[in-house]
Amino acid sequence: MKKYLRVFISLNILIFIVTLYSCSKKSKDLITKKKDLIVVDIAPEYVFTKTKLPIYEYRNEPHISYVSVTEFIDFIDEGIIDVSVNITEEMIISFELEEYQAYYEMTIDAHNDVVSFNDINMLANLNAEILTEYETELTLSDIEVYEQDPAVEIDLSLYNFDIVTYDDEYYLPLFLANLFLTGDFINIYETDDYLYILDNFTDINDLVVKYKAGKDKAIKDISIYTKNYLALYFDYFYGLKGYKKIDTYLTELDEYDFENKNSYLSLHRELERFINEHDDLHTTIVTSGYMNDSFYPTLNSNDKYINYVRAYLNNQCNVREEEVTYQNYEDLIVVEINAFSLDTKSLLVDVMKKANAYDNIIIDVGCNGGGNVVAVIELLSYLTNKEIPIAYINPLTGSKIIEYYKGTNKALVNKNIYVFSTAATFSAANLFTSIVKDLDLAVILGEKSSGGASAITYTVLPDGAIIINSSNMTFVNHDNNIIEGGIEVDIPYQYPVNWSNILNYIK
């Protein structure tokens, strides 16, 4: 009897221990309030009136800040559209866009540490309208949607992140709340006592000059979170993951030693190595953050970067100060478009009137490092009276969208149109060159552009560094090829450029 009694008691002890473990994430002892962060709004396209946000300590992860999901949504609500929050066995955050007949739903499952979306495009549609109104005569004439299954499930346990429940409330690490609950346009940035709100139009220097050097995060406590967050973020939010034939960053990051770094400088050197080895000019460190004011980028030795810098210097892009200008010759006008911005439309009006008086027109995007896609369409509307297709995919889901735009500008018809590109032609300028080639709108001369196939997005790492990267909005040509590799020219032409004799060279 004693033998069986001992076994029975042991089994009960084991059951009691397992019960304690399984309920631990609901225990009241696990979540305690740390303090209120003082909110500083430096987002030019939104107005936020909340002055503080409570942050909490999760006993099992005391080195990172947690937030209440409902408190966070209330805090950020002036930057996002109205959402419904329902809690049963899981937390469900949802909204509907009636004009598009779209319903979006995010499910937060604390029992399994899973965040899932019925449609990952929820994040792209979460933000409220920005303050600046852009006026254009462009119209969206048609749209084709080739939708694969847009549902995405993210198992946070694979990346060693916990969702915590307490008193029917759900808690997330602050950096994950920033990732999942602020949309594509907004980021929040935590320092010792402050929480800064940024949007995609914020000058990062406005952030850097405000914060003081930090002292609250020991490198040994935070570096592993940076590594795990990078794995999660690049697995689901890096648009060139498949293009670069990467299966998962959980194994890709095994090649990098983030967790054993003994200083923020060495941590960010490892981050820089990780980013540079992608050979993606869109993906870079914007700032090393408030915990490291001694970091300066080292020279990137990748071929794409070297070629870009060479072309930039050879074509004297550094001395071009105007976004749009022109040079006229006896039988030729060269229209320089050195960037694509929300001002491009108005800047083109007078220049294109002058261009219409010439039979030979060169659109020079050789020093154009990119910018706003709508400005690309504005320029294209001068080259054709037909619909302008903008095609992009979401590599995470495999979906594809083609938007067709019509302009009201009088196209430059019966003209000899040329586009000049170099290795300094990048991003939105690369997209412009790709569409020109697809639609046969001009002869492309110069040298192959440097790619930049994706729209860009920002994220804040757990250590305070901010990076920019190629997003899941990835542009493709009419053959459905991602245009990251750059656009080949029809006529090679090397620096130095002699515009006055260029037509003889072309002929």
Residue pairs with C-beta under 8 A, 6 or more apart in sequence:
24 30
24 60
25 110
25 162
25 164
25 165
26 165
26 166
27 166
28 166
28 167
29 59
30 58
30 59
30 60
30 164
30 166
31 56
31 57
31 58
31 59
31 66
31 164
31 166
31 171
32 56
32 57
32 59
33 54
33 55
33 56
33 57
34 55
34 56
34 57
34 65
35 54
35 55
35 193
36 52
36 53
36 54
36 55
37 52
37 53
37 54
37 55
37 190
37 193
37 194
37 195
38 51
38 52
38 193
38 194
38 195
39 48
39 50
39 51
39 52
39 53
39 75
39 194
39 195
39 196
39 197
40 194
40 195
40 196
40 197
40 210
41 47
41 48
41 196
41 197
42 196
42 197
42 198
42 202
42 206
42 207
42 210
43 79
43 186
43 197
43 198
43 199
43 201
43 202
44 131
44 199
44 201
44 202
45 130
45 131
45 132
45 185
45 199
45 200
45 201
46 78
46 79
46 128
46 130
46 131
46 186
46 197
46 199
47 78
47 131
48 76
48 78
48 79
48 197
49 78
50 74
50 75
50 78
53 67
53 71
53 72
53 75
53 195
54 67
54 68
54 71
55 65
55 66
55 67
55 174
55 190
56 65
56 66
56 67
56 68
56 171
57 65
57 66
58 64
58 66
58 162
58 164
58 171
60 162
61 162
61 173
63 217
63 218
63 221
63 222
63 225
64 173
64 174
64 175
64 222
64 225
64 462
65 173
65 174
65 190
66 164
66 171
66 172
66 173
66 174
67 171
67 172
67 173
67 174
67 177
68 169
68 170
68 171
69 85
69 91
69 93
69 108
69 169
69 170
69 171
69 172
69 177
69 181
70 85
70 169
70 170
72 172
72 177
72 181
73 80
73 83
73 85
73 93
73 181
76 181
76 182
76 186
76 188
76 197
78 128
79 127
79 128
79 182
79 183
79 185
79 186
79 197
79 199
80 126
80 127
80 128
80 181
80 182
80 183
80 186
81 95
81 125
81 126
81 127
81 128
82 95
83 93
83 94
83 95
83 126
84 92
84 93
84 94
84 95
85 91
85 92
85 93
86 92
86 94
87 168
87 170
89 111
90 107
90 108
90 109
90 110
90 111
91 107
91 108
91 110
91 170
92 105
92 106
92 107
92 108
93 105
93 106
93 108
93 181
94 103
94 104
94 105
94 106
95 103
95 104
95 122
95 126
96 102
96 103
96 104
97 103
97 104
97 125
102 119
102 121
102 125
103 118
104 117
104 118
104 119
104 121
104 122
104 125
104 126
105 117
105 118
105 119
105 122
106 115
106 116
106 117
106 122
106 180
107 114
107 115
107 116
107 117
108 114
108 115
108 163
108 170
108 172
109 115
109 116
109 163
110 163
110 164
110 165
110 170
112 155
112 157
113 155
113 156
113 157
113 161
113 162
113 163
114 153
114 154
114 155
114 156
114 157
115 153
115 154
115 156
115 163
115 180
116 151
116 152
116 153
116 154
117 123
117 150
117 151
117 152
117 153
118 150
118 151
119 150
119 151
120 150
120 151
120 152
120 394
120 396
120 397
120 472
121 150
121 394
123 180
123 183
123 184
124 183
124 184
124 473
125 183
126 181
126 182
126 183
126 184
127 182
127 183
127 184
127 185
127 186
130 185
130 199
130 201
132 342
134 342
134 374
136 345
136 374
136 378
137 407
137 408
137 409
138 374
138 377
138 378
138 381
138 405
138 406
138 407
138 408
139 405
139 406
140 403
140 404
140 405
141 387
141 404
141 405
141 406
142 387
142 403
142 404
143 401
143 402
143 403
143 404
144 401
144 402
144 404
145 399
145 400
145 401
146 399
146 400
146 401
147 399
148 397
148 398
148 399
149 397
150 394
150 397
150 399
152 236
152 396
152 397
154 232
154 236
156 162
156 163
156 176
156 232
158 250
159 228
159 229
159 231
159 232
159 250
160 224
160 228
161 173
161 176
161 228
161 232
163 170
163 171
163 172
164 170
164 171
164 172
165 171
172 180
172 181
173 225
173 462
174 188
174 190
175 225
175 229
175 460
175 461
175 462
177 188
178 187
178 188
178 459
178 460
179 233
179 237
179 459
182 188
184 200
184 457
184 471
185 199
185 200
186 197
186 198
186 199
186 200
187 197
187 198
187 199
187 458
187 459
187 460
187 466
188 195
188 196
188 197
188 198
188 460
189 195
189 196
189 197
189 198
189 207
189 211
189 460
189 464
189 466
190 460
190 464
191 211
191 212
191 214
191 290
191 464
192 212
192 214
192 215
192 216
192 290
194 210
194 211
196 207
196 210
196 211
198 204
198 207
198 458
200 458
204 286
204 287
204 466
207 287
208 287
211 290
212 290
213 290
213 291
213 293
214 289
214 290
214 291
214 464
217 291
217 463
217 464
219 261
219 262
219 263
219 264
219 267
220 262
222 462
222 463
223 258
223 259
223 260
223 261
223 267
223 463
224 258
224 259
225 462
225 463
226 258
226 267
226 271
226 461
226 462
226 463
226 465
227 253
227 256
227 258
227 259
229 461
229 462
230 249
230 253
230 258
230 271
230 274
230 461
231 248
231 249
231 250
231 252
231 253
232 249
233 459
234 241
234 246
234 249
234 252
234 469
235 241
235 248
235 249
235 250
236 396
237 457
237 459
237 469
237 471
237 472
238 249
238 283
238 469
238 470
238 471
238 472
239 395
239 453
239 454
239 455
239 469
239 470
239 471
239 472
239 473
239 474
240 278
240 280
240 395
240 453
240 454
240 470
240 474
240 482
240 484
241 249
241 395
242 395
243 395
243 453
243 474
243 482
243 484
244 278
246 252
253 274
256 270
256 273
256 274
257 270
258 267
258 270
258 271
261 267
261 270
264 288
264 291
264 292
264 295
264 463
265 292
265 294
265 295
267 292
267 463
268 285
268 288
268 292
268 295
268 465
269 295
269 298
271 285
271 461
271 465
271 467
272 285
272 297
272 298
275 283
275 284
275 285
275 467
276 300
276 301
276 302
277 302
279 302
279 303
279 304
279 305
280 304
280 469
280 470
280 484
281 304
281 305
281 308
281 426
281 427
281 450
281 451
281 452
282 427
282 452
282 454
282 456
282 468
282 469
282 470
283 467
283 468
283 469
283 470
284 297
284 467
284 468
285 295
285 297
285 465
285 466
285 467
286 458
286 466
286 467
286 468
287 465
287 466
288 295
288 464
288 465
289 461
289 463
289 464
289 465
289 466
290 464
291 463
291 464
292 463
292 464
292 465
300 306
304 450
304 451
307 423
307 450
308 423
308 424
308 426
308 450
310 423
311 317
311 366
311 422
311 423
311 424
311 447
311 450
311 495
312 318
312 367
312 424
314 422
314 495
314 496
315 366
315 367
315 422
315 424
315 495
315 497
317 338
317 366
317 367
317 424
320 336
320 338
320 367
322 336
322 338
323 337
323 338
323 339
323 341
323 343
323 344
323 347
324 335
324 336
324 337
324 338
324 344
324 347
324 348
324 351
325 335
325 336
325 338
325 351
326 333
326 334
326 335
326 336
326 351
326 354
326 355
327 333
327 334
327 336
327 499
328 334
328 354
328 358
329 499
329 500
330 500
331 358
331 359
331 360
331 503
332 358
332 360
332 361
332 362
332 499
332 500
332 502
332 503
333 354
333 355
333 357
333 358
333 360
333 361
333 362
334 362
334 364
334 420
334 499
335 351
335 352
335 355
335 361
335 362
335 363
335 364
336 364
336 367
337 344
337 363
337 364
337 365
337 368
337 379
337 429
338 367
338 368
339 368
339 369
339 370
339 371
340 368
340 370
340 371
340 372
340 373
340 375
340 376
340 379
340 428
340 429
340 432
341 371
341 372
341 375
342 372
342 374
342 375
344 371
344 372
344 375
344 378
344 379
345 375
345 378
348 378
348 379
348 382
352 382
352 409
352 412
355 361
355 412
356 410
356 412
358 415
359 415
359 416
360 415
360 416
360 418
360 503
361 412
361 415
361 416
361 417
361 418
362 418
362 419
362 420
362 499
362 502
363 379
363 383
363 417
363 418
363 419
363 420
363 442
364 420
365 419
365 420
365 421
365 425
365 429
365 432
365 433
366 420
366 421
366 422
366 424
366 425
366 446
366 497
367 422
367 424
367 425
368 424
368 425
368 426
368 428
368 429
368 432
369 424
369 426
369 427
369 429
370 426
370 427
370 428
370 429
370 430
370 452
371 427
371 428
372 428
373 390
373 428
373 431
373 455
375 428
376 428
376 429
376 431
376 432
376 435
377 388
377 390
377 405
377 407
378 407
379 432
380 388
380 407
380 432
380 435
380 436
380 441
381 388
381 405
381 406
381 407
381 408
381 409
381 411
382 407
382 409
382 411
382 412
383 411
383 412
383 417
383 436
383 441
383 442
384 411
384 439
384 441
385 411
385 413
386 439
387 404
387 405
387 406
388 404
388 405
388 406
388 407
388 435
388 439
389 402
389 403
389 404
389 435
389 438
389 439
389 478
390 402
390 403
390 404
390 405
390 435
390 475
391 400
391 401
391 402
391 403
391 475
391 476
391 477
391 478
391 480
392 400
392 401
392 455
392 473
392 474
392 475
392 476
393 399
393 400
393 401
393 474
393 476
393 480
393 482
394 400
394 472
394 473
394 474
395 472
395 474
395 482
396 472
400 476
400 480
416 443
417 441
417 442
417 443
418 442
418 443
418 444
418 445
418 506
419 432
419 433
419 436
419 442
419 443
419 444
419 445
420 444
420 445
420 446
420 493
420 497
421 429
421 433
421 444
421 445
421 446
421 447
421 448
421 449
421 487
421 489
422 446
422 447
422 449
422 495
423 447
423 448
423 449
423 450
423 486
424 450
425 433
425 446
425 449
425 450
426 449
426 450
426 451
426 452
427 452
427 456
428 452
429 449
430 449
430 450
430 451
430 452
430 453
430 483
430 486
430 487
431 452
431 453
431 475
431 483
433 444
433 449
433 487
434 475
434 477
434 483
434 487
435 441
436 442
436 444
437 444
437 477
437 487
438 477
438 478
443 490
443 491
443 506
444 487
444 488
444 489
444 490
444 491
445 489
445 490
445 491
445 492
445 493
445 502
445 506
446 489
446 491
446 492
446 493
447 489
447 492
447 493
447 494
448 486
448 487
448 488
448 489
449 486
449 487
450 486
451 483
451 484
451 485
451 486
452 470
452 484
453 470
453 474
453 475
453 476
453 482
453 483
453 484
454 470
454 471
454 472
454 473
454 474
454 475
454 484
455 470
455 471
455 473
455 474
455 475
456 468
456 469
456 470
456 471
457 468
457 469
457 471
458 466
458 467
458 468
458 469
459 466
459 467
459 469
460 466
461 467
474 482
474 484
475 482
475 483
476 482
476 483
477 483
491 506
493 502
493 505
498 505
